Amino acid sequence: MTGRVHLLILALYLASLMEHVSGCRPGFSNKGKYCIDENECNLPSDDYNYDPETLQICGENAACINTEGSFYCQCDLGFRSSSQRINFTADTPEKCIDINECLENLDTCGPNAECHNALGSYSCICNEGFISSTGVEIFIFGQGVTCKDRDECVDDITICGKHTQCVNTPGNYYCVYNPGFGLKSGKAQFTGNGESSEEITDQKATTDQAATTDSEDAQGAKDLCKINKFICGGNGTCHNATNSGHRCACHAGFTNYGDPQGRCTELNCDTFASENHLKMVIPGLQDAVALMRTSCLELSESNTAEQVDGEALLETLLSAIDRLLSGGPLNNNKEVSFLLYLVENALRVIGPLLKHPETRRSKTHTELELLVQRNASSPQGPLTLSSTHAQLDSHWETAAGDTSYPGFVTVSLLSYKGLETSTNHSFSGLKAQEGHSFQINSKVVTATISNKNTTFLKEPVTFTFSHLKESDEGNYTCVYWDAELGEGSWSDRGCFLVQSNATHTVCSCFHLSSFAVLMALYELKDTFQLQLITWVGLSLSLMCLFLCILTFSLIRSIRSTRNTIHLHLCLSLFIANLIFLVGISRTESQAGCAVVAGLLHFFFLAAFCWMCLEGVQLFRMVVLVFNTTFRPLYMMAGGYGVPAVIVIISASANAKGYGTERQ
């Protein structure tokens, strides 16, 4: 019976121990004393159909959505699950298959347009003889694009040749001769098909030129370069290609990032310092800036664009930032502004060069996620990027912008680990309430999109920041780095607080740059009662110390080494208390305030040193009975020399540490 009781107790103990070790429910993991949700979407497991090629737990063409304690999968836009279910799990044999929009809805593209299905998407192109209402070659439903008739007679007034009139029809045209002229065959109309070799009547006019022109334009109706004159974006030359339809050769200062059919977009290499100005760049970033400029200039030459390696550029940039931040805080706000400016422009150039739709990099001082979408038409729908300390939520329409779609869209989120220490005193662009001060309570992040017009976005982007210090009482402010405020400062213009709790803050901003969250600190105000106690107490202390100084200095009968130490101890305390009483609140002059703080530091240290000498003297009186005197020079060196050395070293190392705006 006793053995069974012991076994029962042992079983209960083991059960309690297991509950303590792993007491979290499935889908949660231990973090100290708490169970936190485990993001299965970022943690591939052997329990699921994990695809190592796509790096997605849900397989190809599917997105993983994490929930509290679990997760589920959804097919990407343009795909549906094989069982027609919207949500499914990774351990099921579900596959996401392409939706053929062209077959499911015959009117997808509207009248006078053809639908072309693609993997996960589709595209519309106007029929021959029609052009899009916005000038774009390829579009999708919902973009407000319609196919209108192309008036060939207006586009080319010589299309029918001499002595003729051009008549436009929906999707086509035809030519008729003026009175007195005509074809020998007797036909009244022609469009350059078969009638071109015939001669006209005895008026001796010729239709050869007209017929030749008709033949060329009959082919030109199928020539994309002629159908859409802005197919290359207006900054490139369109050339016919035998197999691919057309090829764009970009002008100087523009690029299509190696995509022969991509629109040519502006590429301003002046954002990266030239060779003459490299010496002005932060030393740790000179090599990265030089490589970015060289690569940028190569991109502007269409014949070398494909040779630029985006992966190598990204690795060089992140390694340079890592080396720079590993050296400690930056020297000034100007260096911070240059770093953030460089990162924004570099990521905008590197993004279109990356081959994979999603790129993640994590180093000691940086963490990056970058997305690239390449479709025939501008992508739509929500997007999310995340790092350990921040998350960005926006839409692909915002990332693409309202300008002409170049064939790609990029969006990136870079989180810095340690940059907050370099910017923790840069608050000149903010107005703090009286008695309040600011402190950065999140990591600094930089967000970029391929849309260059980010000064004012039609739809705001949302940031979710994790707090560095958890606090329920903080008053949080969403800010961005404004390089135009002096050498750079935090500003809250265009950013608004959505919600906040002890661990996270959600911000909404109508522009893109580098962002962080500030916590307002409430300073304790000195109450009148405390001030009164200080004045009265210090005044009484000064009176008593003054009497002690008179006693030890004027009465010769009590003079000794020990009382000399007492005299200098009283002098140090008297001067320190007097300076504190008179100058502690005199903050009108920053230099004067620093002097007061330095003197207080010196005399209070001197008081401690004289007390130390008093202890040494007592030791000598007990142990060395017949040798209890100190040389005055040694006493002065220990009592005033040691504090002077400490204050000099402290002032040299951190001169700004003496004095604040209040005291």
VOKOL-853348 format. One record per residue (C-alpha): z, y, x; residue in three letters. Coordinates in steps of 0.1 Angstrom, whole numbers, plus 5000, padded with zeros to 4 digits. Example, Ala and Ser with C-alpha at 12.3 -4.5 7.8 and 13.67 -1.06 7.14 Angstrom:
507849555123ALA/507149895137SER/
END
This chain:
500050005000MET/500950245028THR/497650175045GLY/495650265014ARG/497550595011VAL/496750665047HIS/493050585041LEU/493050815010LEU/494651105030ILE/492051045058LEU/489151055033ALA/490451375017LEU/490851535051TYR/487251435062LEU/485851575029ALA/487751895034SER/486451915070LEU/482851855059MET/483152125032GLU/484452365058HIS/481652285083VAL/478752285059SER/480052405026GLY/476852585017CYS/474552474989ARG/470952354997PRO/468852655005GLY/471752835022PHE/473052835058SER/476352925074ASN/476753265091LYS/480353305101GLY/482453275069LYS/479553345046TYR/476653145032CYS/473353335034ILE/470053255019ASP/467753055042GLU/464253185042ASN/462252865039GLU/458953065042CYS/459753145078ASN/461352805087LEU/458852515087PRO/460452185078SER/459351825081ASP/460251785044ASP/457251985033TYR/453451975038ASN/453552225066TYR/450152315080ASP/450452405118PRO/446952555119GLU/447552815092THR/451252855100LEU/452052845063GLN/454452605046ILE/452452615014CYS/449152525030GLY/445852715031GLU/445052995008ASN/448653014994ALA/451653244998ALA/455253145001CYS/457753344980ILE/461353304990ASN/464053314963THR/467853284963GLU/468452934976GLY/464952814972SER/461252914973PHE/457952854956TYR/454252884963CYS/451453084947GLN/447753074954CYS/446253374970ASP/444153614950LEU/440753444943GLY/442253094943PHE/444052874917ARG/446052554921SER/444352224914SER/446652164884SER/446152524870GLN/449852604876ARG/450752944888ILE/453952834907ASN/454352514926PHE/456352374955THR/455252264989ALA/456251894984ASP/453651854957THR/450051754964PRO/448852094950GLU/445852264967LYS/444552604962CYS/440852594954ILE/438352884952ASP/437753054918ILE/433953094913ASN/434153434895GLU/430353434891CYS/430253124870LEU/433453184850GLU/432253534839ASN/428553594838LEU/429153964832ASP/431454004861THR/429254264879CYS/427854434849GLY/424254504840PRO/421554524867ASN/423654354894ALA/423854014910GLU/427153824916CYS/427653644949HIS/430653414952ASN/432653384985ALA/435753194995LEU/438653364977GLY/436553654966SER/433153764953TYR/430754054957SER/428254244936CYS/424954394947ILE/422554584926CYS/419254434916ASN/416054534933GLU/415054884920GLY/418654984913PHE/421355154934ILE/425155174930SER/426555494915SER/428855554945THR/426355464972GLY/428155154984VAL/426054844990GLU/428654584979ILE/431354624953PHE/433554434928ILE/434454474892PHE/437154734885GLY/436054984912GLN/434155194886GLY/430755114902VAL/427655084881THR/424055014890CYS/421755284881LYS/417955304883ASP/416555404916ARG/413855674910ASP/411355574936GLU/409155864926CYS/411756114936VAL/412955924967ASP/409455914982ASP/406956154968ILE/404055994988THR/404755644975ILE/401455634955CYS/399255824979GLY/396756104972LYS/395256194939HIS/397855994920THR/400856024898GLN/404055814901CYS/405755694869VAL/409355564871ASN/410555274850THR/413955104848PRO/414154904880GLY/410554964890ASN/407655224891TYR/403855234888TYR/401055464899CYS/398055614880VAL/395155814894TYR/394456174884ASN/391456244862PRO/388256194882GLY/389655924903PHE/390255554897GLY/390055194910LEU/386755014910LYS/388354724891SER/388954964862GLY/392754904861LYS/394655214851ALA/397855124870GLN/398854974903PHE/401854924925THR/400254804957GLY/399654434948ASN/396154304953GLY/394354624942GLU/394954774977SER/391654654992SER/389454794964GLU/387555124968GLU/387555394943ILE/384455534925THR/381855774938ASP/384256064941GLN/384655924976LYS/388455944976ALA/390155644992THR/393155454981THR/393655285015ASP/396455505024GLN/398055474990ALA/397655094990ALA/399155065025THR/402155285014THR/402555064983ASP/402754745004SER/405254895028GLU/407455015000ASP/407254684981ALA/408954535012GLN/411154835015GLY/412654764981ALA/414154464997LYS/415154655029ASP/418854735027LEU/418455015052CYS/416155195028LYS/417955094996ILE/421255235009ASN/420855505035LYS/424655515041PHE/425055145047ILE/426255215082CYS/428555495071GLY/426455795080GLY/427455775117ASN/425155495128GLY/421555385127THR/420555095105CYS/418054835119HIS/416454545101ASN/417654205113ALA/415653885107THR/418553665095ASN/421453895087SER/419754165066GLY/420654465088HIS/422454575119ARG/424354905125CYS/424155085159ALA/426955335160CYS/426555685174HIS/428655815203ALA/432255855192GLY/432055595164PHE/432455225163THR/432354925140ASN/434754725162TYR/432154465171GLY/431054385136ASP/427254425136PRO/427154495099GLN/430254705097GLY/430255075089ARG/430755305118CYS/434055485118THR/435255775140GLU/437055675172LEU/438855965188ASN/439755855224CYS/441256195231ASP/444556065215THR/445055875248PHE/445656085278ALA/442756135302SER/442956045339GLU/443856405348ASN/446856405324HIS/448156055332LEU/450756205355LYS/452356385326MET/452856055307VAL/456155865308ILE/456055655340PRO/456655325322GLY/453655385299LEU/450955505323GLN/449255165327ASP/449155095290ALA/447755445282VAL/445055405309ALA/444055065295LEU/443955195259MET/441755485269ARG/439355255288THR/439155015259SER/438655295234CYS/435755435254LEU/434155085255GLU/434455055218LEU/432455365213SER/429555195230GLU/428154945204SER/426754705231ASN/430154645246THR/432454645216ALA/432654275214GLU/434054255249GLN/437354435241VAL/440154185237ASP/442554295210GLY/445154025218GLU/445354145254ALA/445654505244LEU/448554425220LEU/450354225246GLU/450054505272THR/451354765247LEU/454354565236LEU/455254475272SER/455054835282ALA/457354945254ILE/459754665263ASP/459954775299ARG/460555135289LEU/463355065264LEU/465054815287SER/465755105311GLY/468155265286GLY/467855575263PRO/464855805269LEU/465556135286ASN/464556375258ASN/462956405224ASN/459556485240LYS/459356135254GLU/460355985221VAL/457556185204SER/454956075229PHE/456055705226LEU/455855705188LEU/452455895188TYR/451055645213LEU/452155345193VAL/450655475160GLU/447255545175ASN/447255225196ALA/447954995167LEU/445255165146ARG/442755085173VAL/444054735181ILE/444354615145GLY/440554575137PRO/440154385170LEU/442554105161LEU/440853785149LYS/443653635128HIS/444553785094PRO/448253785103GLU/449753855137THR/453453835146ARG/455053925179ARG/458753945189SER/460054065222LYS/463454185236THR/462954535223HIS/460154515198THR/459254315167GLU/455754345151LEU/453854215121GLU/450254315116LEU/447854225088LEU/444054245088VAL/441854195057GLN/438054155061ARG/436154125029ASN/432854235015ALA/434754474992SER/437954664996SER/440954434990PRO/443454504962GLN/446954404953GLY/450454434968PRO/451354365004LEU/454554305022THR/455454315059LEU/458854235073SER/460954225104SER/464554125111THR/465854475103HIS/463254625079ALA/460654555052GLN/457554745041LEU/456054715006ASP/452854884996SER/449354804982HIS/446054724999TRP/444455014980GLU/446855254998THR/446055105032ALA/442255125026ALA/442355485013GLY/439755664992ASP/437155705020THR/434155485026SER/435255115031TYR/434455015067PRO/434654645060GLY/438254595071PHE/441754715063VAL/444854695087THR/448554755081VAL/451354705106SER/455154735109LEU/456754765144LEU/460554765147SER/462254895179TYR/465454745192LYS/467355015210GLY/465355325203LEU/467955455178GLU/470255545208THR/467555785221SER/467355965188THR/470955965176ASN/471456335182HIS/468056465171SER/468956615137PHE/467756975140SER/465356925111GLY/468156835087LEU/470657055070LYS/474056885070ALA/476857005046GLN/479857175061GLU/482156925078GLY/479456655078HIS/477456495107SER/474756235109PHE/474455905126GLN/471555655127ILE/472455345108ASN/469255135111SER/466555035135LYS/463655275140VAL/460355145127VAL/456755255129THR/454255185101ALA/450555235104THR/447455165082ILE/443755195089SER/443555475064ASN/443755785087LYS/444656025058ASN/448355945057THR/449656305053THR/450156265016PHE/449655924999LEU/448755894962LYS/451155604959GLU/454455594979PRO/455255315003VAL/458655145001THR/460955065031PHE/464054845030THR/466354895059PHE/469254675070SER/472354875081HIS/473654845116LEU/477154915103LYS/478154805068GLU/479955075048SER/480455135011ASP/481455505016GLU/478455635035GLY/476055885021ASN/472555775033TYR/469455975040THR/465855845045CYS/464156025074VAL/461056015095TYR/460356145130TRP/458556485130ASP/457156565164ALA/456256925153GLU/459957025150LEU/460557155185GLY/460056855209GLU/460756615179GLY/463456565153SER/464356365123TRP/463256515089SER/463656405053ASP/460456585040ARG/458456345018GLY/461056065018CYS/463455984991PHE/466455744987LEU/465755484960VAL/468955284962GLN/471655184987SER/474554954991ASN/476854845019ALA/474254645037THR/470754785028HIS/469055115019THR/465655135001VAL/463455435009CYS/460255564993SER/457955785013CYS/454655965005PHE/453455955041HIS/453455725071LEU/455055775105SER/458155635122SER/461255605100PHE/465055535100ALA/468155565078VAL/470955815086LEU/474555785075MET/476456105068ALA/479956105084LEU/482656305067TYR/484856475093GLU/488556515086LEU/489456885081LYS/492657015097ASP/495157095069THR/497357395071PHE/500457175073GLN/499256995104LEU/498257325120GLN/501657475113LEU/503457165128ILE/501257195159THR/501957575164TRP/505757535159VAL/506057225179GLY/504057345209LEU/505757685208SER/509257515211LEU/507857285238SER/506557585258LEU/509957755256MET/511857455268CYS/509357385296LEU/509657745307PHE/513457715309LEU/513057395330CYS/510557565353ILE/513057855359LEU/515957615365THR/514057395390PHE/512557685409SER/515457935411LEU/518657725415ILE/518657625452ARG/521557385451SER/519557125431ILE/516357145451ARG/515156805462SER/512056585463THR/512756445429ARG/513256785413ASN/510156915430THR/508256645411ILE/510056755379HIS/508957115386LEU/505257025389HIS/505456795359LEU/506857075338CYS/504257315352LEU/501357075343SER/502657025307LEU/503357395302PHE/499857505312ILE/498157215293ALA/500157305261ASN/499457675265LEU/495657615269ILE/495757385239PHE/497557625217LEU/495357925226VAL/491857775232GLY/491457455212ILE/489657625183SER/487757885203ARG/484257735199THR/482258055198GLU/480957995233SER/479757655243GLN/480457725280ALA/483957855273GLY/484657555251CYS/483557315279ALA/485857505303VAL/488857465280VAL/488157095275ALA/487857055313GLY/491157225320LEU/492957025293LEU/491556705309HIS/492756815344PHE/496356925335PHE/497156635312PHE/495856395340LEU/498056595364ALA/501056535342ALA/500456165342PHE/500056165380CYS/503356345385TRP/505056095362MET/503555825384CYS/504955995415LEU/508356005397GLU/508255635393GLY/507355585430VAL/510155815440GLN/512755615419LEU/511555295435PHE/511955445470ARG/515555565461MET/516555215451VAL/514755015478VAL/514555265507LEU/517955425505VAL/517755615537PHE/514055725534ASN/513655895501THR/511656205509THR/507956275502PHE/505756495524ARG/504656795502PRO/501056745512LEU/501056385499TYR/502656485467MET/500056765461MET/497256525469ALA/498556265444GLY/499656515417GLY/496556755417TYR/493956595440GLY/493556265420VAL/493056445386PRO/490556695402ALA/488456405416VAL/488456235382ILE/487456555363VAL/484656625388ILE/483156275384ILE/483456285346SER/481856625344ALA/478956525367SER/478356205347ALA/478556355312ASN/478756735311ALA/478056735273LYS/481156535267GLY/483356835271TYR/483757015238GLY/482256975203THR/481057215176GLU/484557205161ARG/486857165190GLN/
END
